[in-house]
Amino acid sequence: MNGRNVEARNTWLIQSMSEGEDGEPAFFSLSTGWIISPQDATTWTGDEQQAFHDRLPHARAADAEWISRDQVDVAWAGDFHAVLEREALRLASGFEIEGCEDDGQDIRTTDDPAFYAVYVRVADGRAVHLGDFYEHRAARAFAERLAAEHGKPITRDIGDADGAYRCSLRTQRAA
C-alpha cells in the first residue's frame, strides 16, 4: 500500500500534528509507525479509508486524522523552495516540470514517469530541484503557486493539452 504503488487521486494518508516536529505533521506508515515524510507513508484507497475511518493509530494528543494525498503533496512540497536564496529566485528564468524515474543510481526524465519533479532554472543554467509529486496535477499546482508567488513563468511542462510527454531535458539535482 505504499504511495508509490497507488495512484494519488482519491487516496488518503493519516497525519498527526502531535507526532510531528517543529509544527509540521507526522504521517503514519504501517511498516514504521509515525514518520515525517509523507512520501514514505502508507497510502490508503478511498474504500480503505471508509472501512477504517474510525480506527486510527494512537497519537499523543489523539489527533490522528485522514487527509487526502493531493492536499499533502501540495502543502508538504511547498517547503522545498525556502532553501533557495531570494537573489537566485529573482534571477531565475522560470519553473519546470519533468516526468522522472529513479533506477536507484540516477534520476532521469522518461516518457513513462514514476513521479514528476519541479525545478527552477537559475541564472547559471542549472535546474535546481524543488520537489517531487506522484501526479502531474499536484506538480503543476505547486509550480503555478511558485510562479505566481515569484513572478516567474512555467517555462517547461511535460504535459501538453492531452497530457502527453513532450520534453527531453536531462534534469540535475542541486548540489
ZARO-355220 format. One record per atom (N, C-alpha, C): residue number from 0; atom name; x negated, y, z. Coordinates in steps of 0.2 Angstrom, whole numbers, padded with zeros to 4 digits. Example, Ala and Ser with C-alpha at 12.3 -4.5 7.8 and 13.67 -1.06 7.14 Angstrom:
<rs>
+------+--------+-------+-------+-------+
| sepa | drengu |     u |     v |     w |
+------+--------+-------+-------+-------+
|    0 |      N | -0066 | -0028 |  0039 |
|    0 |     CA | -0062 | -0022 |  0039 |
|    0 |      C | -0066 | -0016 |  0039 |
|    1 |      N | -0064 | -0011 |  0035 |
|    1 |     CA | -0068 | -0005 |  0036 |
|    1 |      C | -0064 |  0000 |  0039 |
+------+--------+-------+-------+-------+
</rs>
This chain:
<rs>
+------+--------+-------+-------+-------+
| sepa | drengu |     u |     v |     w |
+------+--------+-------+-------+-------+
|    0 |      N | -0004 | -0006 |  0000 |
|    0 |     CA |  0000 |  0000 |  0000 |
|    0 |      C | -0004 |  0006 |  0000 |
|    1 |      N | -0011 |  0006 | -0001 |
|    1 |     CA | -0015 |  0012 | -0001 |
|    1 |      C | -0012 |  0016 | -0007 |
|    2 |      N | -0013 |  0023 | -0006 |
|    2 |     CA | -0011 |  0028 | -0010 |
|    2 |      C | -0013 |  0027 | -0017 |
|    3 |      N | -0019 |  0024 | -0018 |
|    3 |     CA | -0022 |  0023 | -0025 |
|    3 |      C | -0018 |  0018 | -0029 |
|    4 |      N | -0014 |  0014 | -0026 |
|    4 |     CA | -0011 |  0009 | -0029 |
|    4 |      C | -0004 |  0010 | -0030 |
|    5 |      N | -0001 |  0016 | -0028 |
|    5 |     CA |  0006 |  0018 | -0028 |
|    5 |      C |  0007 |  0024 | -0031 |
|    6 |      N |  0011 |  0025 | -0036 |
|    6 |     CA |  0012 |  0032 | -0039 |
|    6 |      C |  0014 |  0037 | -0034 |
|    7 |      N |  0012 |  0043 | -0034 |
|    7 |     CA |  0013 |  0048 | -0029 |
|    7 |      C |  0021 |  0050 | -0029 |
|    8 |      N |  0024 |  0050 | -0035 |
|    8 |     CA |  0031 |  0053 | -0035 |
|    8 |      C |  0035 |  0048 | -0030 |
|    9 |      N |  0039 |  0052 | -0026 |
|    9 |     CA |  0044 |  0049 | -0021 |
|    9 |      C |  0040 |  0044 | -0017 |
|   10 |      N |  0034 |  0046 | -0014 |
|   10 |     CA |  0031 |  0042 | -0009 |
|   10 |      C |  0029 |  0046 | -0003 |
|   11 |      N |  0028 |  0042 |  0002 |
|   11 |     CA |  0028 |  0046 |  0009 |
|   11 |      C |  0022 |  0044 |  0013 |
|   12 |      N |  0020 |  0048 |  0017 |
|   12 |     CA |  0014 |  0047 |  0022 |
|   12 |      C |  0017 |  0048 |  0029 |
|   13 |      N |  0014 |  0046 |  0034 |
|   13 |     CA |  0016 |  0048 |  0041 |
|   13 |      C |  0010 |  0052 |  0044 |
|   14 |      N |  0012 |  0058 |  0046 |
|   14 |     CA |  0007 |  0063 |  0049 |
|   14 |      C |  0009 |  0064 |  0056 |
|   15 |      N |  0004 |  0067 |  0060 |
|   15 |     CA |  0005 |  0069 |  0067 |
|   15 |      C |  0000 |  0075 |  0068 |
|   16 |      N |  0003 |  0080 |  0070 |
|   16 |     CA | -0002 |  0086 |  0072 |
|   16 |      C | -0006 |  0084 |  0078 |
|   17 |      N | -0003 |  0081 |  0083 |
|   17 |     CA | -0007 |  0080 |  0089 |
|   17 |      C | -0012 |  0075 |  0089 |
|   18 |      N | -0012 |  0071 |  0083 |
|   18 |     CA | -0018 |  0066 |  0082 |
|   18 |      C | -0023 |  0069 |  0078 |
|   19 |      N | -0022 |  0075 |  0075 |
|   19 |     CA | -0027 |  0078 |  0071 |
|   19 |      C | -0032 |  0082 |  0074 |
|   20 |      N | -0036 |  0086 |  0071 |
|   20 |     CA | -0041 |  0091 |  0073 |
|   20 |      C | -0040 |  0098 |  0071 |
|   21 |      N | -0042 |  0102 |  0075 |
|   21 |     CA | -0043 |  0110 |  0073 |
|   21 |      C | -0036 |  0112 |  0069 |
|   22 |      N | -0030 |  0110 |  0072 |
|   22 |     CA | -0024 |  0112 |  0069 |
|   22 |      C | -0022 |  0109 |  0063 |
|   23 |      N | -0026 |  0104 |  0060 |
|   23 |     CA | -0024 |  0100 |  0054 |
|   23 |      C | -0021 |  0093 |  0057 |
|   24 |      N | -0016 |  0091 |  0053 |
|   24 |     CA | -0013 |  0084 |  0055 |
|   24 |      C | -0018 |  0078 |  0053 |
|   25 |      N | -0016 |  0073 |  0057 |
|   25 |     CA | -0019 |  0066 |  0055 |
|   25 |      C | -0014 |  0062 |  0051 |
|   26 |      N | -0016 |  0058 |  0048 |
|   26 |     CA | -0012 |  0053 |  0044 |
|   26 |      C | -0013 |  0046 |  0046 |
|   27 |      N | -0008 |  0042 |  0045 |
|   27 |     CA | -0008 |  0035 |  0048 |
|   27 |      C | -0010 |  0030 |  0042 |
|   28 |      N | -0015 |  0026 |  0044 |
|   28 |     CA | -0017 |  0020 |  0040 |
|   28 |      C | -0015 |  0014 |  0043 |
|   29 |      N | -0012 |  0009 |  0040 |
|   29 |     CA | -0011 |  0003 |  0043 |
|   29 |      C | -0017 | -0001 |  0045 |
|   30 |      N | -0023 |  0000 |  0041 |
|   30 |     CA | -0029 | -0003 |  0042 |
|   30 |      C | -0033 |  0000 |  0048 |
|   31 |      N | -0033 |  0007 |  0049 |
|   31 |     CA | -0037 |  0010 |  0053 |
|   31 |      C | -0034 |  0014 |  0058 |
|   32 |      N | -0028 |  0015 |  0058 |
|   32 |     CA | -0024 |  0020 |  0063 |
|   32 |      C | -0024 |  0027 |  0060 |
|   33 |      N | -0025 |  0032 |  0065 |
|   33 |     CA | -0024 |  0039 |  0063 |
|   33 |      C | -0031 |  0041 |  0060 |
|   34 |      N | -0031 |  0044 |  0054 |
|   34 |     CA | -0036 |  0047 |  0051 |
|   34 |      C | -0035 |  0054 |  0048 |
|   35 |      N | -0041 |  0057 |  0047 |
|   35 |     CA | -0040 |  0064 |  0045 |
|   35 |      C | -0038 |  0065 |  0037 |
|   36 |      N | -0041 |  0061 |  0033 |
|   36 |     CA | -0040 |  0061 |  0026 |
|   36 |      C | -0033 |  0058 |  0024 |
|   37 |      N | -0029 |  0062 |  0020 |
|   37 |     CA | -0023 |  0059 |  0018 |
|   37 |      C | -0024 |  0054 |  0012 |
|   38 |      N | -0030 |  0055 |  0009 |
|   38 |     CA | -0031 |  0051 |  0003 |
|   38 |      C | -0032 |  0044 |  0005 |
|   39 |      N | -0034 |  0042 |  0011 |
|   39 |     CA | -0035 |  0035 |  0013 |
|   39 |      C | -0029 |  0033 |  0018 |
|   40 |      N | -0024 |  0037 |  0018 |
|   40 |     CA | -0018 |  0035 |  0022 |
|   40 |      C | -0014 |  0030 |  0019 |
|   41 |      N | -0010 |  0026 |  0022 |
|   41 |     CA | -0006 |  0021 |  0019 |
|   41 |      C |  0000 |  0025 |  0016 |
|   42 |      N |  0001 |  0024 |  0010 |
|   42 |     CA |  0007 |  0027 |  0006 |
|   42 |      C |  0013 |  0022 |  0006 |
|   43 |      N |  0019 |  0025 |  0007 |
|   43 |     CA |  0025 |  0021 |  0008 |
|   43 |      C |  0029 |  0023 |  0002 |
|   44 |      N |  0033 |  0018 | -0001 |
|   44 |     CA |  0038 |  0020 | -0006 |
|   44 |      C |  0044 |  0023 | -0002 |
|   45 |      N |  0048 |  0026 | -0006 |
|   45 |     CA |  0055 |  0028 | -0004 |
|   45 |      C |  0059 |  0023 |  0000 |
|   46 |      N |  0059 |  0017 | -0003 |
|   46 |     CA |  0063 |  0011 |  0000 |
|   46 |      C |  0060 |  0010 |  0007 |
|   47 |      N |  0053 |  0009 |  0007 |
|   47 |     CA |  0050 |  0008 |  0014 |
|   47 |      C |  0051 |  0013 |  0019 |
|   48 |      N |  0051 |  0019 |  0017 |
|   48 |     CA |  0052 |  0025 |  0021 |
|   48 |      C |  0059 |  0025 |  0024 |
|   49 |      N |  0064 |  0023 |  0020 |
|   49 |     CA |  0070 |  0022 |  0023 |
|   49 |      C |  0071 |  0016 |  0027 |
|   50 |      N |  0068 |  0011 |  0026 |
|   50 |     CA |  0068 |  0005 |  0030 |
|   50 |      C |  0065 |  0006 |  0037 |
|   51 |      N |  0060 |  0010 |  0037 |
|   51 |     CA |  0056 |  0011 |  0043 |
|   51 |      C |  0056 |  0018 |  0046 |
|   52 |      N |  0061 |  0021 |  0044 |
|   52 |     CA |  0062 |  0029 |  0046 |
|   52 |      C |  0062 |  0030 |  0053 |
|   53 |      N |  0064 |  0025 |  0057 |
|   53 |     CA |  0064 |  0026 |  0064 |
|   53 |      C |  0059 |  0022 |  0068 |
|   54 |      N |  0054 |  0019 |  0065 |
|   54 |     CA |  0049 |  0015 |  0068 |
|   54 |      C |  0042 |  0018 |  0066 |
|   55 |      N |  0041 |  0024 |  0069 |
|   55 |     CA |  0034 |  0027 |  0068 |
|   55 |      C |  0029 |  0025 |  0073 |
|   56 |      N |  0023 |  0025 |  0071 |
|   56 |     CA |  0017 |  0024 |  0076 |
|   56 |      C |  0017 |  0029 |  0081 |
|   57 |      N |  0014 |  0026 |  0087 |
|   57 |     CA |  0013 |  0031 |  0093 |
|   57 |      C |  0009 |  0036 |  0091 |
|   58 |      N |  0010 |  0042 |  0093 |
|   58 |     CA |  0006 |  0048 |  0093 |
|   58 |      C |  0006 |  0052 |  0100 |
|   59 |      N |  0001 |  0055 |  0102 |
|   59 |     CA |  0000 |  0058 |  0108 |
|   59 |      C |  0006 |  0062 |  0110 |
|   60 |      N |  0008 |  0066 |  0106 |
|   60 |     CA |  0014 |  0071 |  0108 |
|   60 |      C |  0021 |  0068 |  0105 |
|   61 |      N |  0021 |  0062 |  0103 |
|   61 |     CA |  0027 |  0059 |  0100 |
|   61 |      C |  0029 |  0063 |  0094 |
|   62 |      N |  0025 |  0065 |  0090 |
|   62 |     CA |  0026 |  0070 |  0084 |
|   62 |      C |  0025 |  0067 |  0078 |
|   63 |      N |  0024 |  0060 |  0077 |
|   63 |     CA |  0023 |  0057 |  0071 |
|   63 |      C |  0030 |  0058 |  0066 |
|   64 |      N |  0029 |  0060 |  0060 |
|   64 |     CA |  0034 |  0061 |  0056 |
|   64 |      C |  0032 |  0059 |  0049 |
|   65 |      N |  0038 |  0058 |  0045 |
|   65 |     CA |  0037 |  0057 |  0037 |
|   65 |      C |  0036 |  0063 |  0034 |
|   66 |      N |  0031 |  0063 |  0029 |
|   66 |     CA |  0030 |  0069 |  0024 |
|   66 |      C |  0029 |  0066 |  0017 |
|   67 |      N |  0032 |  0070 |  0012 |
|   67 |     CA |  0031 |  0067 |  0005 |
|   67 |      C |  0023 |  0068 |  0003 |
|   68 |      N |  0021 |  0063 | -0001 |
|   68 |     CA |  0014 |  0064 | -0003 |
|   68 |      C |  0013 |  0070 | -0007 |
|   69 |      N |  0017 |  0072 | -0011 |
|   69 |     CA |  0017 |  0078 | -0015 |
|   69 |      C |  0015 |  0084 | -0011 |
|   70 |      N |  0019 |  0085 | -0005 |
|   70 |     CA |  0018 |  0090 | -0001 |
|   70 |      C |  0011 |  0090 |  0002 |
|   71 |      N |  0009 |  0084 |  0004 |
|   71 |     CA |  0002 |  0084 |  0007 |
|   71 |      C | -0003 |  0085 |  0002 |
|   72 |      N | -0003 |  0082 | -0004 |
|   72 |     CA | -0008 |  0083 | -0009 |
|   72 |      C | -0009 |  0091 | -0010 |
|   73 |      N | -0004 |  0095 | -0011 |
|   73 |     CA | -0005 |  0102 | -0012 |
|   73 |      C | -0007 |  0105 | -0006 |
|   74 |      N | -0005 |  0104 |  0000 |
|   74 |     CA | -0007 |  0108 |  0006 |
|   74 |      C | -0014 |  0106 |  0008 |
|   75 |      N | -0015 |  0100 |  0008 |
|   75 |     CA | -0022 |  0097 |  0010 |
|   75 |      C | -0027 |  0100 |  0006 |
|   76 |      N | -0027 |  0099 | -0001 |
|   76 |     CA | -0032 |  0101 | -0005 |
|   76 |      C | -0033 |  0108 | -0006 |
|   77 |      N | -0028 |  0112 | -0003 |
|   77 |     CA | -0029 |  0119 | -0003 |
|   77 |      C | -0035 |  0122 |  0001 |
|   78 |      N | -0037 |  0118 |  0005 |
|   78 |     CA | -0043 |  0120 |  0010 |
|   78 |      C | -0049 |  0120 |  0006 |
|   79 |      N | -0050 |  0116 |  0001 |
|   79 |     CA | -0056 |  0115 | -0003 |
|   79 |      C | -0059 |  0121 | -0005 |
|   80 |      N | -0055 |  0126 | -0008 |
|   80 |     CA | -0058 |  0132 | -0011 |
|   80 |      C | -0061 |  0137 | -0006 |
|   81 |      N | -0060 |  0136 |  0000 |
|   81 |     CA | -0063 |  0140 |  0005 |
|   81 |      C | -0070 |  0140 |  0006 |
|   82 |      N | -0073 |  0135 |  0003 |
|   82 |     CA | -0081 |  0134 |  0004 |
|   82 |      C | -0084 |  0138 | -0002 |
|   83 |      N | -0081 |  0141 | -0007 |
|   83 |     CA | -0084 |  0145 | -0012 |
|   83 |      C | -0085 |  0152 | -0009 |
|   84 |      N | -0090 |  0155 | -0011 |
|   84 |     CA | -0091 |  0162 | -0009 |
|   84 |      C | -0086 |  0166 | -0014 |
|   85 |      N | -0084 |  0172 | -0011 |
|   85 |     CA | -0080 |  0176 | -0014 |
|   85 |      C | -0083 |  0179 | -0021 |
|   86 |      N | -0089 |  0180 | -0021 |
|   86 |     CA | -0093 |  0183 | -0027 |
|   86 |      C | -0093 |  0177 | -0032 |
|   87 |      N | -0093 |  0171 | -0030 |
|   87 |     CA | -0093 |  0166 | -0035 |
|   87 |      C | -0086 |  0165 | -0038 |
|   88 |      N | -0081 |  0166 | -0034 |
|   88 |     CA | -0074 |  0166 | -0037 |
|   88 |      C | -0073 |  0173 | -0041 |
|   89 |      N | -0076 |  0178 | -0039 |
|   89 |     CA | -0075 |  0184 | -0043 |
|   89 |      C | -0078 |  0184 | -0050 |
|   90 |      N | -0083 |  0180 | -0051 |
|   90 |     CA | -0087 |  0180 | -0057 |
|   90 |      C | -0085 |  0173 | -0061 |
|   91 |      N | -0081 |  0169 | -0058 |
|   91 |     CA | -0078 |  0163 | -0061 |
|   91 |      C | -0074 |  0165 | -0068 |
|   92 |      N | -0075 |  0160 | -0073 |
|   92 |     CA | -0071 |  0161 | -0079 |
|   92 |      C | -0064 |  0158 | -0078 |
|   93 |      N | -0063 |  0153 | -0074 |
|   93 |     CA | -0056 |  0151 | -0073 |
|   93 |      C | -0056 |  0144 | -0070 |
|   94 |      N | -0050 |  0141 | -0069 |
|   94 |     CA | -0050 |  0134 | -0066 |
|   94 |      C | -0048 |  0129 | -0072 |
|   95 |      N | -0050 |  0123 | -0070 |
|   95 |     CA | -0050 |  0117 | -0075 |
|   95 |      C | -0047 |  0111 | -0071 |
|   96 |      N | -0043 |  0107 | -0075 |
|   96 |     CA | -0040 |  0101 | -0073 |
|   96 |      C | -0043 |  0095 | -0077 |
|   97 |      N | -0046 |  0090 | -0074 |
|   97 |     CA | -0048 |  0085 | -0078 |
|   97 |      C | -0045 |  0078 | -0076 |
|   98 |      N | -0044 |  0073 | -0080 |
|   98 |     CA | -0042 |  0067 | -0079 |
|   98 |      C | -0048 |  0063 | -0077 |
|   99 |      N | -0049 |  0059 | -0072 |
|   99 |     CA | -0055 |  0056 | -0070 |
|   99 |      C | -0055 |  0049 | -0068 |
|  100 |      N | -0060 |  0045 | -0068 |
|  100 |     CA | -0061 |  0039 | -0065 |
|  100 |      C | -0067 |  0039 | -0061 |
|  101 |      N | -0068 |  0034 | -0056 |
|  101 |     CA | -0074 |  0033 | -0052 |
|  101 |      C | -0075 |  0026 | -0052 |
|  102 |      N | -0081 |  0024 | -0055 |
|  102 |     CA | -0083 |  0017 | -0056 |
|  102 |      C | -0088 |  0015 | -0050 |
|  103 |      N | -0088 |  0019 | -0045 |
|  103 |     CA | -0092 |  0018 | -0039 |
|  103 |      C | -0099 |  0021 | -0039 |
|  104 |      N | -0101 |  0023 | -0045 |
|  104 |     CA | -0108 |  0026 | -0045 |
|  104 |      C | -0107 |  0033 | -0048 |
|  105 |      N | -0102 |  0034 | -0053 |
|  105 |     CA | -0101 |  0040 | -0056 |
|  105 |      C | -0094 |  0042 | -0057 |
|  106 |      N | -0093 |  0048 | -0057 |
|  106 |     CA | -0086 |  0051 | -0058 |
|  106 |      C | -0086 |  0054 | -0065 |
|  107 |      N | -0082 |  0052 | -0070 |
|  107 |     CA | -0082 |  0054 | -0076 |
|  107 |      C | -0074 |  0055 | -0079 |
|  108 |      N | -0074 |  0059 | -0084 |
|  108 |     CA | -0067 |  0060 | -0087 |
|  108 |      C | -0065 |  0054 | -0091 |
|  109 |      N | -0059 |  0053 | -0092 |
|  109 |     CA | -0056 |  0047 | -0096 |
|  109 |      C | -0050 |  0049 | -0098 |
|  110 |      N | -0048 |  0045 | -0103 |
|  110 |     CA | -0041 |  0046 | -0106 |
|  110 |      C | -0036 |  0041 | -0102 |
|  111 |      N | -0038 |  0038 | -0097 |
|  111 |     CA | -0034 |  0034 | -0093 |
|  111 |      C | -0035 |  0035 | -0086 |
|  112 |      N | -0034 |  0041 | -0083 |
|  112 |     CA | -0036 |  0044 | -0077 |
|  112 |      C | -0033 |  0040 | -0071 |
|  113 |      N | -0038 |  0039 | -0066 |
|  113 |     CA | -0035 |  0036 | -0059 |
|  113 |      C | -0033 |  0042 | -0055 |
|  114 |      N | -0036 |  0048 | -0056 |
|  114 |     CA | -0034 |  0054 | -0052 |
|  114 |      C | -0036 |  0060 | -0057 |
|  115 |      N | -0034 |  0066 | -0054 |
|  115 |     CA | -0035 |  0072 | -0058 |
|  115 |      C | -0039 |  0076 | -0053 |
|  116 |      N | -0044 |  0079 | -0056 |
|  116 |     CA | -0049 |  0084 | -0052 |
|  116 |      C | -0048 |  0091 | -0054 |
|  117 |      N | -0048 |  0096 | -0050 |
|  117 |     CA | -0048 |  0103 | -0051 |
|  117 |      C | -0055 |  0106 | -0050 |
|  118 |      N | -0057 |  0110 | -0054 |
|  118 |     CA | -0063 |  0113 | -0054 |
|  118 |      C | -0063 |  0120 | -0055 |
|  119 |      N | -0068 |  0124 | -0053 |
|  119 |     CA | -0068 |  0131 | -0055 |
|  119 |      C | -0075 |  0132 | -0059 |
|  120 |      N | -0074 |  0135 | -0065 |
|  120 |     CA | -0080 |  0136 | -0069 |
|  120 |      C | -0084 |  0143 | -0067 |
|  121 |      N | -0090 |  0142 | -0064 |
|  121 |     CA | -0093 |  0148 | -0061 |
|  121 |      C | -0098 |  0151 | -0066 |
|  122 |      N | -0100 |  0157 | -0064 |
|  122 |     CA | -0104 |  0161 | -0069 |
|  122 |      C | -0110 |  0158 | -0072 |
|  123 |      N | -0113 |  0153 | -0069 |
|  123 |     CA | -0119 |  0150 | -0072 |
|  123 |      C | -0117 |  0144 | -0076 |
|  124 |      N | -0110 |  0143 | -0077 |
|  124 |     CA | -0108 |  0137 | -0081 |
|  124 |      C | -0106 |  0131 | -0078 |
|  125 |      N | -0108 |  0130 | -0072 |
|  125 |     CA | -0107 |  0124 | -0068 |
|  125 |      C | -0099 |  0124 | -0067 |
|  126 |      N | -0097 |  0117 | -0066 |
|  126 |     CA | -0090 |  0116 | -0064 |
|  126 |      C | -0090 |  0114 | -0057 |
|  127 |      N | -0088 |  0118 | -0052 |
|  127 |     CA | -0088 |  0116 | -0045 |
|  127 |      C | -0081 |  0113 | -0043 |
|  128 |      N | -0082 |  0107 | -0041 |
|  128 |     CA | -0076 |  0103 | -0039 |
|  128 |      C | -0073 |  0106 | -0033 |
|  129 |      N | -0066 |  0106 | -0033 |
|  129 |     CA | -0062 |  0109 | -0028 |
|  129 |      C | -0057 |  0104 | -0025 |
|  130 |      N | -0055 |  0099 | -0028 |
|  130 |     CA | -0050 |  0094 | -0025 |
|  130 |      C | -0048 |  0089 | -0030 |
|  131 |      N | -0046 |  0083 | -0028 |
|  131 |     CA | -0043 |  0078 | -0032 |
|  131 |      C | -0036 |  0076 | -0030 |
|  132 |      N | -0032 |  0074 | -0035 |
|  132 |     CA | -0025 |  0073 | -0034 |
|  132 |      C | -0023 |  0066 | -0038 |
|  133 |      N | -0018 |  0063 | -0035 |
|  133 |     CA | -0016 |  0057 | -0039 |
|  133 |      C | -0012 |  0058 | -0045 |
|  134 |      N | -0008 |  0064 | -0045 |
|  134 |     CA | -0004 |  0066 | -0050 |
|  134 |      C | -0006 |  0072 | -0053 |
|  135 |      N | -0005 |  0073 | -0060 |
|  135 |     CA | -0006 |  0079 | -0064 |
|  135 |      C | -0002 |  0085 | -0061 |
|  136 |      N |  0004 |  0084 | -0059 |
|  136 |     CA |  0008 |  0089 | -0057 |
|  136 |      C |  0006 |  0092 | -0051 |
|  137 |      N |  0003 |  0088 | -0046 |
|  137 |     CA |  0000 |  0091 | -0040 |
|  137 |      C | -0006 |  0095 | -0041 |
|  138 |      N | -0011 |  0092 | -0046 |
|  138 |     CA | -0017 |  0096 | -0048 |
|  138 |      C | -0015 |  0102 | -0051 |
|  139 |      N | -0010 |  0102 | -0055 |
|  139 |     CA | -0008 |  0108 | -0059 |
|  139 |      C | -0005 |  0114 | -0054 |
|  140 |      N | -0001 |  0111 | -0049 |
|  140 |     CA |  0002 |  0116 | -0044 |
|  140 |      C | -0004 |  0119 | -0040 |
|  141 |      N | -0009 |  0115 | -0038 |
|  141 |     CA | -0015 |  0118 | -0035 |
|  141 |      C | -0019 |  0123 | -0039 |
|  142 |      N | -0020 |  0121 | -0045 |
|  142 |     CA | -0024 |  0126 | -0050 |
|  142 |      C | -0020 |  0132 | -0051 |
|  143 |      N | -0013 |  0132 | -0052 |
|  143 |     CA | -0009 |  0138 | -0053 |
|  143 |      C | -0009 |  0142 | -0046 |
|  144 |      N | -0009 |  0139 | -0041 |
|  144 |     CA | -0009 |  0143 | -0034 |
|  144 |      C | -0016 |  0147 | -0034 |
|  145 |      N | -0022 |  0143 | -0035 |
|  145 |     CA | -0028 |  0147 | -0035 |
|  145 |      C | -0029 |  0152 | -0041 |
|  146 |      N | -0026 |  0150 | -0046 |
|  146 |     CA | -0027 |  0155 | -0052 |
|  146 |      C | -0023 |  0162 | -0050 |
|  147 |      N | -0017 |  0161 | -0047 |
|  147 |     CA | -0013 |  0167 | -0045 |
|  147 |      C | -0017 |  0171 | -0040 |
|  148 |      N | -0019 |  0167 | -0035 |
|  148 |     CA | -0022 |  0170 | -0029 |
|  148 |      C | -0029 |  0174 | -0031 |
|  149 |      N | -0033 |  0171 | -0036 |
|  149 |     CA | -0039 |  0174 | -0038 |
|  149 |      C | -0039 |  0178 | -0044 |
|  150 |      N | -0033 |  0178 | -0047 |
|  150 |     CA | -0033 |  0182 | -0054 |
|  150 |      C | -0037 |  0179 | -0059 |
|  151 |      N | -0037 |  0173 | -0060 |
|  151 |     CA | -0041 |  0169 | -0065 |
|  151 |      C | -0036 |  0164 | -0069 |
|  152 |      N | -0038 |  0163 | -0075 |
|  152 |     CA | -0033 |  0159 | -0079 |
|  152 |      C | -0035 |  0151 | -0078 |
|  153 |      N | -0031 |  0147 | -0080 |
|  153 |     CA | -0032 |  0140 | -0080 |
|  153 |      C | -0035 |  0139 | -0087 |
|  154 |      N | -0041 |  0138 | -0088 |
|  154 |     CA | -0044 |  0138 | -0095 |
|  154 |      C | -0044 |  0131 | -0098 |
|  155 |      N | -0043 |  0126 | -0094 |
|  155 |     CA | -0043 |  0119 | -0097 |
|  155 |      C | -0038 |  0115 | -0093 |
|  156 |      N | -0034 |  0111 | -0096 |
|  156 |     CA | -0029 |  0107 | -0093 |
|  156 |      C | -0029 |  0100 | -0097 |
|  157 |      N | -0030 |  0095 | -0094 |
|  157 |     CA | -0030 |  0089 | -0098 |
|  157 |      C | -0023 |  0087 | -0101 |
|  158 |      N | -0018 |  0090 | -0098 |
|  158 |     CA | -0011 |  0088 | -0101 |
|  158 |      C | -0008 |  0094 | -0106 |
|  159 |      N | -0006 |  0091 | -0112 |
|  159 |     CA | -0003 |  0096 | -0116 |
|  159 |      C |  0005 |  0095 | -0115 |
|  160 |      N |  0009 |  0098 | -0119 |
|  160 |     CA |  0016 |  0098 | -0118 |
|  160 |      C |  0019 |  0091 | -0117 |
|  161 |      N |  0016 |  0086 | -0120 |
|  161 |     CA |  0018 |  0079 | -0120 |
|  161 |      C |  0014 |  0076 | -0114 |
|  162 |      N |  0010 |  0079 | -0111 |
|  162 |     CA |  0006 |  0075 | -0105 |
|  162 |      C |  0001 |  0071 | -0108 |
|  163 |      N | -0001 |  0072 | -0114 |
|  163 |     CA | -0007 |  0068 | -0117 |
|  163 |      C | -0014 |  0071 | -0115 |
|  164 |      N | -0018 |  0067 | -0115 |
|  164 |     CA | -0025 |  0068 | -0113 |
|  164 |      C | -0029 |  0072 | -0119 |
|  165 |      N | -0032 |  0077 | -0118 |
|  165 |     CA | -0035 |  0081 | -0123 |
|  165 |      C | -0041 |  0084 | -0122 |
|  166 |      N | -0045 |  0082 | -0117 |
|  166 |     CA | -0052 |  0086 | -0116 |
|  166 |      C | -0057 |  0081 | -0116 |
|  167 |      N | -0064 |  0083 | -0116 |
|  167 |     CA | -0069 |  0079 | -0117 |
|  167 |      C | -0075 |  0081 | -0112 |
|  168 |      N | -0074 |  0086 | -0108 |
|  168 |     CA | -0079 |  0089 | -0104 |
|  168 |      C | -0082 |  0084 | -0099 |
|  169 |      N | -0088 |  0084 | -0098 |
|  169 |     CA | -0091 |  0080 | -0093 |
|  169 |      C | -0091 |  0084 | -0087 |
|  170 |      N | -0088 |  0083 | -0082 |
|  170 |     CA | -0087 |  0087 | -0076 |
|  170 |      C | -0093 |  0085 | -0071 |
|  171 |      N | -0095 |  0090 | -0067 |
|  171 |     CA | -0100 |  0089 | -0062 |
|  171 |      C | -0098 |  0091 | -0055 |
|  172 |      N | -0100 |  0087 | -0050 |
|  172 |     CA | -0099 |  0089 | -0043 |
|  172 |      C | -0104 |  0095 | -0041 |
|  173 |      N | -0101 |  0099 | -0037 |
|  173 |     CA | -0106 |  0104 | -0034 |
|  173 |      C | -0111 |  0100 | -0029 |
|  174 |      N | -0117 |  0103 | -0030 |
|  174 |     CA | -0122 |  0100 | -0025 |
|  174 |      C | -0122 |  0102 | -0018 |
+------+--------+-------+-------+-------+
</rs>
